[in-house]
Amino acid sequence: MKKIDILTIFPEIVKPYLKGSIMGRAQDAGAIEFGVHNIRDFADNKHERVDDTPYGGGAGMVMQVEPIFNAVENIKLKIKNGELKIGKEMNTRIILLSAKGKRYTQRDAERLKEYDNLILICGRYEGVDERVAQHIAHEEISIGDFVLTGGELGAMVMVDSIVRLLPGVLGNKNSILYESHNVDGYKEYPQYTKPEEFNGWQVPKVLLSGNHAEIVKWRNNNSLNKN
């Protein structure tokens, strides 16, 4: 079993998604285990404050390095002591969700599914103290060239794309073989189902022909460089 830990100050945003649909079934099947940790639990002050004003001035608040460090070390210690009963610390990848990170792709999902343990750090506010990126995380990842209010949505996008690649998660193992982005630049062919005609819109006749060679040809012609 693999484990993904998510560090956030809003666990109530993350937990419901992990319980539903494919993610819930993956946990029930023993393919994955999730841990959602409130960074505020690792603050060193009675108000559980995890942010402060930026040095040098500027707008907004910056998440502090210390509570994030404490949270990550707590998880790493459990891995090292075998309390999580999964993997080894050497097979752990720590990722900071950041608007200035590298853009996430299907290649990253395939790479990250090989780790036993993933720790995803969700940023908030104006940003995260740069020492998290420099000394705690192994890499920074962004899910696109836009800014969100926090890293939680990005973390859930990553989790979904990784978990669905794990053995036994999808009902049909062929589902991940012929889909968009399996190869850079590839987009999957169009799909149709019943009824054959709706509102005057017809299913392509070749898909109804039973001619498998022609169907394969049609799909190949309609899957490459599709805009």
C-alpha positions in Angstrom: 0.0 0.0 0.0 1.1 3.5 -0.8 0.5 6.6 1.4 -0.1 10.2 0.4 0.0 12.8 3.2 -1.5 16.3 2.6 -0.5 19.3 4.8 -3.0 22.1 4.8 -4.7 24.7 7.1 -8.1 23.7 5.7 -8.4 19.9 6.0 -12.2 20.3 5.7 -11.7 21.2 2.0 -9.6 18.1 1.2 -11.2 15.2 3.2 -14.6 15.0 1.5 -13.0 14.6 -2.0 -10.7 11.8 -0.8 -13.8 9.8 0.5 -15.7 9.8 -2.7 -15.8 7.9 -6.0 -12.5 6.5 -7.2 -10.5 7.8 -4.3 -12.8 6.2 -1.8 -12.8 2.9 -3.6 -9.0 3.0 -3.9 -8.8 3.2 -0.1 -11.3 0.5 0.4 -9.4 -1.7 -1.9 -6.1 -1.1 0.0 -4.4 0.5 -3.0 -3.7 3.8 -1.2 -3.9 5.4 2.2 -4.4 9.1 2.8 -3.4 11.3 5.7 -4.7 14.9 6.0 -2.8 17.0 8.5 -3.7 20.5 9.8 -0.5 22.6 9.8 -1.9 24.7 12.6 -1.5 21.6 14.9 2.2 22.1 14.6 2.4 25.8 15.4 4.3 26.9 18.5 1.8 29.5 19.8 -1.5 29.2 21.6 -3.4 30.9 18.8 -2.1 28.3 16.3 -0.9 31.0 14.0 1.1 29.8 11.0 1.6 33.1 9.0 3.3 36.4 9.5 4.1 39.6 7.6 6.9 39.4 4.9 10.4 40.6 5.6 11.1 43.6 3.3 7.4 44.7 3.3 4.7 43.9 0.8 1.1 42.9 0.6 -0.4 39.9 2.4 0.9 37.3 4.8 3.4 34.6 4.3 3.2 31.0 5.7 6.0 30.3 8.2 8.6 27.7 7.8 8.6 26.3 11.3 5.1 24.7 11.5 5.6 23.2 8.1 9.0 21.8 9.1 7.4 20.4 12.3 4.6 18.7 10.3 6.9 17.2 7.8 9.3 15.9 10.4 6.4 14.3 12.3 5.3 12.4 9.2 8.9 11.4 8.3 9.5 10.1 11.9 6.4 7.9 11.7 7.7 6.5 8.3 11.1 5.9 9.8 9.8 4.2 12.9 7.5 2.0 10.8 4.3 3.3 12.4 2.8 3.9 9.0 3.9 0.4 7.9 4.6 1.5 4.4 7.7 2.1 2.3 10.9 3.7 3.5 11.9 7.3 4.1 14.3 7.1 1.1 11.3 6.5 -1.1 9.5 9.6 0.0 8.9 12.7 -2.2 8.0 16.0 -0.6 6.2 18.5 -2.9 5.2 22.1 -2.4 2.2 23.2 -4.3 3.2 26.7 -5.6 2.1 29.1 -8.3 5.8 29.5 -9.2 6.5 25.8 -9.4 7.0 23.6 -12.5 3.9 22.9 -14.5 2.4 19.5 -13.7 2.0 17.0 -16.5 1.0 13.4 -17.0 4.7 12.5 -17.0 4.9 13.8 -13.4 1.9 11.6 -12.4 3.6 8.5 -13.9 6.8 9.4 -12.1 5.3 10.1 -8.7 3.2 7.0 -8.6 6.4 5.0 -8.1 7.1 6.5 -4.7 5.8 4.8 -1.6 5.2 8.0 0.3 4.2 11.4 -1.1 3.9 14.5 1.2 2.0 17.4 -0.4 2.3 20.8 1.2 -0.5 23.2 0.4 0.5 26.9 0.4 -1.9 29.7 1.3 -2.0 33.5 1.7 0.6 35.5 -0.2 3.0 32.6 -0.4 5.2 30.3 1.6 8.5 31.1 3.3 11.1 30.3 0.6 13.1 28.1 3.0 10.3 25.5 2.6 11.2 25.2 -1.1 14.9 25.4 -0.5 15.3 23.0 2.4 12.2 20.9 3.0 10.5 20.2 -0.3 12.2 18.2 -3.1 10.3 20.1 -5.8 7.7 22.8 -6.4 4.7 22.0 -8.6 2.0 24.2 -10.2 -1.1 22.8 -11.9 -1.2 25.7 -14.4 -0.3 29.2 -15.2 -2.8 30.9 -12.9 -3.1 31.7 -9.2 -5.4 30.0 -6.7 -6.2 31.0 -3.2 -4.4 27.9 -1.9 -2.7 24.6 -2.9 -5.6 22.4 -1.9 -7.2 22.2 -5.3 -3.8 21.5 -6.9 -3.1 18.7 -4.4 -6.4 17.0 -5.1 -5.7 17.3 -8.9 -2.3 15.6 -8.3 -3.8 12.9 -6.0 -6.5 12.0 -8.5 -4.1 11.8 -11.5 -1.6 9.6 -9.5 -4.0 7.3 -7.7 -5.9 6.3 -10.9 -2.6 5.0 -12.3 -2.1 2.5 -9.4 -2.8 -1.2 -10.1 -6.4 -2.2 -9.4 -7.8 1.2 -8.9 -9.7 1.5 -12.2 -12.1 -1.3 -13.1 -10.7 -1.8 -16.5 -6.9 -1.8 -16.7 -7.1 -0.8 -20.4 -8.7 2.5 -19.4 -5.3 4.1 -18.9 -3.7 2.7 -22.0 -5.6 4.7 -24.7 -6.3 8.1 -23.2 -5.1 11.7 -23.7 -1.6 12.6 -22.7 -0.3 9.0 -22.5 2.2 10.2 -25.0 3.1 13.9 -25.3 0.9 15.6 -27.8 -1.6 12.7 -28.0 -5.3 13.3 -27.3 -7.8 10.5 -27.2 -10.2 9.8 -30.0 -13.9 11.0 -29.6 -16.2 8.7 -27.7 -19.9 8.0 -28.4 -22.6 5.8 -26.8 -26.4 5.2 -27.1 -28.6 6.5 -28.6 -27.4 6.4 -32.2 -29.2 9.6 -33.0 -30.2 12.5 -30.7 -31.6 15.8 -31.7 -30.4 15.1 -35.2 -26.9 14.5 -34.1 -25.6 11.2 -35.5 -22.9 8.8 -34.3 -20.3 8.4 -37.0 -21.4 5.4 -39.2 -18.0 3.7 -39.0 -18.4 3.1 -35.3 -21.7 1.2 -36.0 -20.2 -0.8 -38.9 -18.6 -3.6 -36.9 -15.5 -3.3 -39.1 -12.8 -3.3 -36.5 -10.0 -2.4 -38.9 -11.9 0.7 -40.1 -12.8 1.6 -36.5 -9.2 1.5 -35.5 -8.2 3.6 -38.5 -10.9 6.2 -37.7 -9.8 6.4 -34.1 -6.2 6.9 -35.1 -7.1 9.6 -37.6 -9.2 11.4 -34.9 -6.8 11.1 -32.0 -3.5 12.8 -33.2 -3.0 16.6 -32.9 -6.7 17.1 -32.0 -7.4 20.7 -31.0 
